Amino acid sequence: MQILTILCIAIAPSLALLTYFYLKESHSSEPIRMVMKLFLFGILLVFPTMVIQRGLVLGFGENDFLFSFIISGGIEEFLKLFLLYYTIFNHHVFDSPYDGIVYGVSISLGFATLENIIYAFSYSASFTTLLLRGLLPISGHAIFGVIMGFYISKAKFLSQKKYLCLALALPVLWHGSFDYIMLAFQTNLLMILIVFMVFLWIKGLRKVKQANHYSTSFNMTAEKKFEV
């Protein structure tokens, strides 16, 4: 495949998913400039992540469980949350519960985009492989961003920082589980991943529905409670 074709195939799933979650906001749309800024930050985050992960692999080896939940899921989701928190948590544009989801997805899909481009060129991936990556790992990153964004919104609008722990722990759990399935299962791998992703999408779309509901009726002067 030509370079331009590979780039388009590698980038298209992320942009499609970002557009989907952006348009799902029923209250008021976020500034495109800020969404793309967070998307770009997610892209740039790949480089320090790769350096840290390489150092940890050299130091601790490639045990499947350690790699999945600490080196891959743990490091990636921690750095995403760190960036999300210090970029957007106290920003004036973060003014309704659904906003956390938009910005969480933006960072996650920015990260997934460059990761997918690197994969495409490093392994000379076929069209089918890139399509499967769009349906599985990239959509996985989107849902990890949904969950992270949902709980960072709870931390902000309920003024309870304990939810920041869930904003990290749950994406690490689901990201690590996805990676562990990829590494540990040799038979029926695709079927297991599809079932796992359907489960994650159901959870993610419930969070989207809940956040939209509270964004629509949100009153900055009154305390509102999310459904867990």
KESE-188897 format. One record per residue (C-alpha): residue number from 1; residue in one letter; x, y, z. Coordinates in Angstrom, 1 decimal. Each point is the difference from the previous one (the first is absolute). Example, Ala and Ser with C-alpha at 12.3 -4.5 7.8 and 13.67 -1.06 7.14 Angstrom:
residues 2
ATOM   pos   code        x        y        z
ATOM     1      A     12.3     -4.5      7.8
ATOM     2      S      1.4      3.4     -0.7
***
This chain:
residues 228
ATOM   pos   code        x        y        z
ATOM     1      M      0.0      0.0      0.0
ATOM     2      Q      1.1      3.6     -0.7
ATOM     3      I      1.1      2.1      3.0
ATOM     4      L     -3.0      2.4     -0.3
ATOM     5      T     -2.4     -3.0     -0.1
ATOM     6      I      1.5     -1.5      3.1
ATOM     7      L     -0.1      3.3      1.8
ATOM     8      C     -3.7      0.5     -0.8
ATOM     9      I     -0.9     -3.5      1.1
ATOM    10      A      1.9      0.3      3.2
ATOM    11      I     -1.4      3.4      0.9
ATOM    12      A     -3.6     -0.4     -1.2
ATOM    13      P     -1.4     -2.2      2.9
ATOM    14      S      1.3      2.5      2.6
ATOM    15      L     -1.6      3.0     -1.7
ATOM    16      A     -3.2     -1.8     -0.6
ATOM    17      L     -0.3     -1.0      3.7
ATOM    18      L      1.0      3.5      1.2
ATOM    19      T     -2.7      1.5     -2.2
ATOM    20      Y     -2.5     -2.5      1.3
ATOM    21      F      0.6      0.8      3.7
ATOM    22      Y      0.2      3.7     -0.7
ATOM    23      L     -3.4      0.0     -1.7
ATOM    24      K     -1.5     -2.1      2.7
ATOM    25      E      0.1      3.0      2.4
ATOM    26      S     -3.6      1.1      0.3
ATOM    27      H      0.6      3.1      2.2
ATOM    28      S      2.5      2.2     -1.9
ATOM    29      S      2.9     -0.8     -2.2
ATOM    30      E      3.6      0.6      1.2
ATOM    31      P      2.3      2.4     -1.8
ATOM    32      I      1.5     -1.9     -2.9
ATOM    33      R      3.3      1.7      0.6
ATOM    34      M      0.2     -1.4      3.6
ATOM    35      V     -1.0     -3.5     -1.2
ATOM    36      M      2.7      0.0     -2.7
ATOM    37      K      2.5      1.4      2.5
ATOM    38      L     -0.6     -3.0      2.3
ATOM    39      F      0.1     -2.3     -3.0
ATOM    40      L      3.4      1.4     -0.9
ATOM    41      F      1.2     -0.4      3.6
ATOM    42      G     -1.0     -3.6     -0.1
ATOM    43      I      2.1     -0.5     -3.1
ATOM    44      L      3.0      1.6      1.6
ATOM    45      L     -0.5     -2.1      3.1
ATOM    46      V      1.0     -3.1     -1.9
ATOM    47      F      3.7      1.0      0.0
ATOM    48      P      0.7      0.2      3.7
ATOM    49      T     -2.2     -3.0      0.5
ATOM    50      M      2.1     -2.1     -2.3
ATOM    51      V      3.2      1.0      1.7
ATOM    52      I     -1.4     -0.9      3.5
ATOM    53      Q     -1.4     -3.3     -1.2
ATOM    54      R      3.2     -1.0     -1.7
ATOM    55      G      1.9      0.7      3.2
ATOM    56      L     -2.4     -2.0      2.1
ATOM    57      V      0.1     -3.0     -2.5
ATOM    58      L      3.8      0.1      0.1
ATOM    59      G     -0.1      0.1      3.8
ATOM    60      F     -2.8     -2.5      0.8
ATOM    61      G     -0.3     -2.2     -3.0
ATOM    62      E     -3.2     -0.7     -2.0
ATOM    63      N     -2.2     -2.0      2.4
ATOM    64      D     -3.5      0.0     -1.5
ATOM    65      F     -1.8      1.2      3.1
ATOM    66      L      2.6      2.7      0.9
ATOM    67      F      0.2      1.2     -3.5
ATOM    68      S     -3.8      0.2     -0.5
ATOM    69      F     -1.0      1.7      3.3
ATOM    70      I      3.1      2.0      0.9
ATOM    71      I      2.2      0.7     -3.0
ATOM    72      S     -2.7      0.4     -2.6
ATOM    73      G     -3.3      0.7      1.7
ATOM    74      G      1.4      1.6      3.2
ATOM    75      I      2.5      2.4     -1.6
ATOM    76      E     -2.2      1.0     -2.9
ATOM    77      E     -3.1      0.7      2.0
ATOM    78      F      1.9      1.8      2.8
ATOM    79      L      1.6      2.3     -2.5
ATOM    80      K     -3.3      0.7     -1.7
ATOM    81      L     -1.7      0.8      3.3
ATOM    82      F      3.0      2.2      1.1
ATOM    83      L     -0.2      2.0     -3.3
ATOM    84      L     -3.8      0.2      0.1
ATOM    85      Y     -0.1      1.2      3.6
ATOM    86      Y      2.6      2.7     -0.4
ATOM    87      T     -1.2      1.2     -3.3
ATOM    88      I     -3.8      0.1      0.4
ATOM    89      F     -1.1     -0.6      3.6
ATOM    90      N     -0.1      3.6      1.0
ATOM    91      H     -0.5      1.5     -3.4
ATOM    92      H     -3.1      2.1     -0.6
ATOM    93      V     -1.1     -2.0     -3.0
ATOM    94      F     -0.4     -3.1      2.3
ATOM    95      D     -3.5      1.2      1.1
ATOM    96      S     -2.3     -3.1     -0.2
ATOM    97      P      0.3     -3.7      0.8
ATOM    98      Y      0.1     -1.2     -3.6
ATOM    99      D      3.1      2.2     -0.7
ATOM   100      G      2.2     -2.4      1.9
ATOM   101      I     -0.9     -2.8     -2.5
ATOM   102      V      0.7      2.2     -3.0
ATOM   103      Y      3.4      1.0      1.2
ATOM   104      G      0.9     -3.5      1.4
ATOM   105      V     -0.9     -1.5     -3.4
ATOM   106      S      2.0      2.7     -1.8
ATOM   107      I      3.2     -0.8      1.9
ATOM   108      S     -0.5     -3.8     -0.3
ATOM   109      L     -0.7      0.1     -3.7
ATOM   110      G      2.9      2.3     -0.7
ATOM   111      F      2.3     -2.5      1.7
ATOM   112      A     -1.7     -2.9     -1.9
ATOM   113      T      0.5      1.8     -3.3
ATOM   114      L      3.7      0.3      0.1
ATOM   115      E      0.3     -3.5      1.6
ATOM   116      N     -1.9     -1.4     -3.0
ATOM   117      I      2.1      1.9     -2.5
ATOM   118      I      3.2     -1.3      1.5
ATOM   119      Y     -1.5     -3.6      0.0
ATOM   120      A     -1.0      0.4     -3.7
ATOM   121      F      3.4      1.0     -1.2
ATOM   122      S      2.0     -2.2      2.4
ATOM   123      Y     -1.8     -3.3     -0.9
ATOM   124      S     -1.1      0.8     -3.6
ATOM   125      A     -3.5     -0.6      1.2
ATOM   126      S     -2.6     -1.1     -2.6
ATOM   127      F     -3.4      1.7     -0.5
ATOM   128      T     -1.7     -2.7      2.0
ATOM   129      T      2.3      0.3      2.9
ATOM   130      L     -0.4      3.8      0.2
ATOM   131      L     -3.8     -0.5     -0.3
ATOM   132      L      0.1     -2.4      3.0
ATOM   133      R      2.2      2.4      2.0
ATOM   134      G     -2.6      2.7     -0.7
ATOM   135      L     -2.8     -2.2      1.3
ATOM   136      L      1.9     -1.4      3.0
ATOM   137      P      3.1      1.9      1.5
ATOM   138      I     -1.0      3.5     -1.2
ATOM   139      S     -3.6     -0.3      1.1
ATOM   140      G      1.3     -1.4      3.2
ATOM   141      H      2.0      3.2      0.6
ATOM   142      A     -3.1      2.0     -0.7
ATOM   143      I     -1.9     -1.9      2.7
ATOM   144      F      2.8      0.3      2.5
ATOM   145      G     -0.2      3.8     -0.7
ATOM   146      V     -3.7     -0.1      0.6
ATOM   147      I      0.4     -1.6      3.4
ATOM   148      M      2.8      2.2      1.0
ATOM   149      G     -1.9      3.1     -1.1
ATOM   150      F     -3.1     -1.1      1.8
ATOM   151      Y      1.7     -0.3      3.4
ATOM   152      I      2.1      3.1     -0.4
ATOM   153      S     -3.3      1.8     -0.5
ATOM   154      K     -1.3     -1.5      3.2
ATOM   155      A      3.2      1.1      1.8
ATOM   156      K     -0.5      3.6     -1.3
ATOM   157      F     -3.8      0.5      0.4
ATOM   158      L     -0.5     -1.8      3.2
ATOM   159      S      3.2      1.5      1.4
ATOM   160      Q      1.2     -3.5      1.1
ATOM   161      K      3.5     -0.7     -1.1
ATOM   162      K     -0.5     -3.7      1.0
ATOM   163      Y     -1.5     -0.5     -3.5
ATOM   164      L      3.4      0.8     -1.5
ATOM   165      C      1.1     -3.4      1.3
ATOM   166      L     -2.8     -1.7     -2.0
ATOM   167      A      0.9      2.2     -3.0
ATOM   168      L      3.3     -1.8      0.1
ATOM   169      A     -0.8     -3.4      1.4
ATOM   170      L     -2.8     -1.0     -2.3
ATOM   171      P      1.7      0.9     -3.3
ATOM   172      V      3.2     -1.8      1.2
ATOM   173      L     -2.2     -3.0      0.8
ATOM   174      W     -1.7     -0.2     -3.3
ATOM   175      H      3.1      1.0     -2.0
ATOM   176      G      2.1     -2.6      1.8
ATOM   177      S     -2.7     -2.6     -0.5
ATOM   178      F     -0.1      0.7     -3.7
ATOM   179      D      3.8     -0.3     -0.3
ATOM   180      Y      0.1     -3.2      2.1
ATOM   181      I     -2.6     -1.6     -2.2
ATOM   182      M      2.1      0.8     -3.0
ATOM   183      L      3.1     -1.5      1.5
ATOM   184      A     -1.4     -3.0      1.9
ATOM   185      F     -2.6     -1.5     -2.3
ATOM   186      Q      1.1     -1.8     -3.1
ATOM   187      T     -3.2     -1.7     -1.0
ATOM   188      N     -3.3      1.7     -0.7
ATOM   189      L      1.8      3.3      0.6
ATOM   190      L     -2.1      2.1     -2.4
ATOM   191      M     -3.3     -1.3      1.4
ATOM   192      I      1.1      0.7      3.6
ATOM   193      L      1.1      3.5     -0.9
ATOM   194      I     -3.3      0.7     -1.8
ATOM   195      V     -2.0     -1.1      3.0
ATOM   196      F      2.2      2.1      2.3
ATOM   197      M     -0.3      3.1     -2.2
ATOM   198      V     -3.8     -0.4     -0.2
ATOM   199      F      0.0      0.0      3.8
ATOM   200      L      2.2      3.1      0.2
ATOM   201      W     -2.2      1.9     -2.6
ATOM   202      I     -3.1     -0.8      2.0
ATOM   203      K      1.6      1.4      3.2
ATOM   204      G      1.4      3.0     -1.9
ATOM   205      L     -3.3      1.0     -1.7
ATOM   206      R     -1.7     -0.2      3.4
ATOM   207      K      2.5      2.5      1.3
ATOM   208      V     -0.6      2.2     -3.1
ATOM   209      K     -3.8     -0.1      0.7
ATOM   210      Q      0.4      0.8      3.7
ATOM   211      A      2.4      2.9     -0.6
ATOM   212      N     -2.3      1.4     -2.7
ATOM   213      H     -3.0     -0.2      2.2
ATOM   214      Y      1.7      2.0      2.8
ATOM   215      S      1.6      2.5     -2.4
ATOM   216      T     -3.4      0.8     -1.4
ATOM   217      S     -1.5      0.7      3.4
ATOM   218      F      3.2      1.3      1.7
ATOM   219      N     -0.3      3.0      2.2
ATOM   220      M      3.3      1.4      1.2
ATOM   221      T     -1.5      1.2      3.3
ATOM   222      A     -1.6     -3.2      1.0
ATOM   223      E      1.6     -3.3      0.8
ATOM   224      K     -0.8     -2.8     -2.4
ATOM   225      K      0.8     -3.6      0.4
ATOM   226      F      1.1     -2.4     -2.7
ATOM   227      E     -1.2     -3.5     -0.2
ATOM   228      V      2.9     -2.4      0.6
***
